[in-house]
Amino acid sequence: MRIGIAGAGGIVPDFLNAAGCVPEIAIAAICGTERSKDKLHQLASRYQIEKIYTNYQYMLNDTEIEVIYVAVPNHLHYEFAKLALQNKKHVILEKPFASCYEEAVELTTIARENELYLFEAISNQYFPNYEKVKELLPELGDIKIVEMNFSQYSRRYDAFKAGDILPVFNPKMSGGALMDINVYNIHFILGLFGEPIKIQYFANIEKGVDTSGILMFTYPSFQGAAIGAKDCKAPLCINIQGDKGYIHSNSPANTFSSFIHGSNSGEETEYNLNNNKERLYDELKAFTDMYLQKDYTKNCKQLNHSLQVMAILDEARRQAGIEVQTANITKL
């Protein structure tokens, strides 16, 4: 499977390190802007990437490339993924899936109409630890409380306060704590419990963007809270509490490296089932298996999950008064 990479940001080396652990993957090309040419050459040299492009369409015209990994800034996800799909390329798309639900629906429609694989690269859905939690959920009894805190003080927050608005804090570029960091918590919760009956987002807003916030989930029989912050930090935690037991982890939702399963009688078992490979390995291996085994049904199931997450991101931002950016949607 030959992959072309769109983008040269901080996530790309993580992707390349993980791809190096999957024998079926070959990185055929990388594409960036003219001003990033030095970085492109450095990455190509370090990871033995065959071709460098500074024109995205030229890379899409490369008939040897089967899959495009889209790792451009959030607000460009839709544009780059759509163009790849229109050029009959399969797409691995970094989180968040798009800038709004309508964009996500269009991308999904194009992919399904052309039987193309479209895959959101969200790490926690594919960890062995996460699969084990799914297996253990019945042992917790009736779920009562779900609490997740992913708070990580951003090195860009000081610049933001000083008036230098970088993409991660720019609402017009689909930035903010919800889209950048709390999105992992949302995926984690929905992947276990499905769509809630109600959400409420209580955000700290500065200059039109959420620098931190608490997203409340209401399910028929329990409540959940997803905390995401880029303007402060605290000990990270994941807690799932039932009337017979609990799951506890001090890992963030994007790595979920270990957890404890405890019972109300006091017994505890620690699990650390994730492999020792790169953080993005499991998601890449999942996509590779899905693609090579032609398991399109599984891909469609994961797309439905991504659409549910995107709908929650839209509603939460609207509740907080954050402008939801949209592209010029093409009517199909």
N, C-alpha and C positions, 0 to 999 in steps of 0.2 A: 504494500500500500504506500503510494508515493504522495507526500504531503507538501503543500506550499504554505508558508507562513505569511500572514498579512500583519505587519507590525513589528516593532523592535523594542517594546517597553519592558518593564521590570518582570512581567510574568513569562516572557519568552524564554529566558534561560531555564526557568523551572520546567517549562514545557519540553525544552530540548533535553534536559537531563532525564526527564521521565521517558521521553521517546527513545532515548538510548537504551532503556531497559526492556523495550518491547521489540523483539527481533523482526516482527513482521512490518515494522514501520521504517521507511526511508524518507529522510527530509530532502526533498528535491530542490527547494528554492525558498528564498526569503525576500520579502518586498517591504520597502519603507520609503521614506521621503528622500529627496536629494540631500537635505541637511543631515540626515542620519546615515549617510553613506559610510562614514568611518566606522560607526557602530555595526552596520550590516557586514562590513568586511571582517571586523573582529569576530562577530558571531559565526560567520561562514568559515573562518579559519579555525576557530576553536572547535566547532562541531562538524567539520567536514561537509558543509552545505555546498551543493554543486553549483547553484546559480543564484545570482543577486539581481533583483529588479528594483527599479525606482518608478515604474509605471505599473499600476495594479492590473490594468487590462492586458498588458503584455504577459504577466504571469498567468492570468486566466486563459490566455490563448495557448499556453503551453500544454500540448496534448498528453504529455507524460504525467501530468499532475492529476490525481484523482480526487484529492480532498484538500480543502482550504481550511486552515486554522485561523480564525479571525480573532486577533488580539489587539485591536485598535481601541482608542478611548470609547467609553460607554455610548456616547451620542452617535458614534459612527457604526455601531454594530449592525444596525438595520441596513444601511446603505451598502456596506461591504458584503454582508451575508446575502442580500438580495441579488447583487451583481454576480456573486459566485454561483448561486442557484440558477440564475438565468443563463449562465454559461455551462450549465449541466455539471457543476462540481458539487460533491458532497461537502458538508460544512460542519466543522467543530467550532462552536461559538462560545466565546468567553462569557461569563456572567457579568452583569445582568443580561438576560436574553435579548432585550431591546429597550428602547426608551419608554415604550408604552404598550399596552395590551393590543391595540390595533395593529401596530407594527409586527408584533409577535404572531398575530393571527395571519397576517399576509404572508410572512415568511413560511409559516407552517403550511399554508394553503399551496404555495408554490412548490414546496418540497413534496407534499403528498401527491399533487397532480402529476409530478414528474418522477415519482418514486425515488426521490433523492433522500439520503440520510442527512438529517439536521439534528445536531446533538449539542445540548447545553453542557459546557464543561463545568460542572458543579461537583467538587471533589467528594463531599460527604455522602452523596447518594450511593457510592460504590465501595466504600471502605468495608472490609470484613468486620470491623467492630460495629458498624452500623447495621449490617445484616444480622449480627448476633443480638443486638438490641431488639430488632424485630422479632426474633425468635423468643426472646425472654419476656416480652411485654405481657403475655398472658399470666406469667408468674407474679406480676406486680398487683394483680387483682384489678379492682375498679380504679382507673386513673382519676386522681383528684387535682393535682397541680403539675404543671410543666413550667420550668423556669430556665431561661438561657440568657447568659450575659457574655457578650463579646464586645468588650470595651478595650480600645487600643488607641492611646494618645498618638495622633498623627504628627509626624515631623513637619507636615505642611500647615498645621493649624496656626502656628505663630505667624507665618507669612500671611495667612488668610486674615488674621486679626489686624495685621499691619496694612492690609489693603491689596495684597498680591493674591488674586483669586485664581488658584490653580484648578485644573479640571476636576479633581476629586471633591472640591467644594463649590463648584460652579453649577447652579441649578439648570442653567441653559445647556449644560453638557451632561445632564443626567447624573450629576454628582450628589453627594450627601451621604450621611451615615446609613440610611436605609438601603440605598442602591449599592453602596460599596461594601458594607460589613454586615448589616443586619439581614441582608438577603440570604446569607448562609444559615442563619437561625430559622428563617422562614422555610427554606428548603428542608431543613432537618425536621421541623415539626410537621409539615405537610406530608413528607415522605412516610412518616409513621402513622399519622392520624387522619390524613385526608383533609378536605376543605372544611374550614370552620363555618359555623352559622353566622358569625359576626366578628368583625375586627374593629378595634379603636386604636388610633395612633396618637400618642401624646409626645410631641417633639419639642426640642429646644431649637428655636429658629434664630439664625443670625444671617443677615444680609440675604434673606429669601431662601436659605437652604437649611436643612436639618443637620446640625453638627452632632446631635445625639437624640435618642428618643426611646420610648417604650411602646412596643406594639403588643396590644392585648388580643388574645384569641378566646373566643367563646365557643365551646363545643357543647353538645347536649348534656354532658354529665361532668365536665370539668373546665377549668380555666387555665390559660397559658399566658406567659409573658416572655417576650423576646426583647432584650435590651441590646442596643447597638450604639456605641459611642466612639467618636473620633476626637472629642474635645476634652476627654478625661480618661482615666483608666482605673481598673479595679481588678481583684482576682477573678479570673475567668471561671465560669461554671456552666454545667449542664445538669439539671436535676429533673427527673421524671418520677413522680411520687404517686404510689397507689396505696390501697388499704391493706395490701399484703407485703409490699416491698418497694424498693426504689432502685433507680439508676443514678449514679453520680459520677461526674467527670470534672476535672480541672482543666481539660483541654478546650481550646476554642472550637467552634463548629466547623471550621475549615480544615482542621487536622484530625480531631477526635482520636487522639493517639492511644488512649486507654480509658477504662471506666471500671467502676465497681458496681456489682449487683448485690444489693443487700436485702435481707428479709426482716420483717418486724420482730422476729425472734432473736435477731442479733447476728445471724450468720452473714458473712461477706465473702464474695469471690471477685478477684480482680481479673480483668481481661485486657490483653494487649495483643490482638489478633492481626493487626495491620502488619503488612510485610515491612521489611527494613529498606525498601526501595524509596524512590522519590515520592513527594506528597501527591503529585498528579498522576502517579503510575496507575492506580486502580481505575480512575476514570478513563484513561487512555486505553488500558487493557480492555475495559468494558466496551468502549467504542469499537476497538479493533475486532473483538470477538463478534459483536453485533454485525459489523460490516462484512467480515469474511464469511460468517455463517448465514448471511442474508436473512437475519432475524428482523425484518422490517416491522413486525408486530410489536416487538419490544421497543423499537425506536419510537413508534407512534404513541405507545404508553408513556414513555418519558416525555414526549412533546406535550401530552395532555397535562402532565405534572408541571412542566415549565409554564404553560399557559395559566394554570391556576395561581402559580406564584406571581406571574406578571400582573394578573388581575388584582391581587392583594397589594402589590407595590403601587399600582395606580390609585386604588381607593385610599390607601394610607396617606399618600402624598396629597390627595385632594382634601382629605380631612384636616391635614396640617396646613393647608393653604399654600402648598408648594406647587409651582407651575410644572405641569406634566408636559414635557417636550414631545412633539410629534413631527413626523416627516410628512412629505406629500405622498399619501397612500395612493397607490395605483389600484383602481377598481378592477377586479378580475372577472 
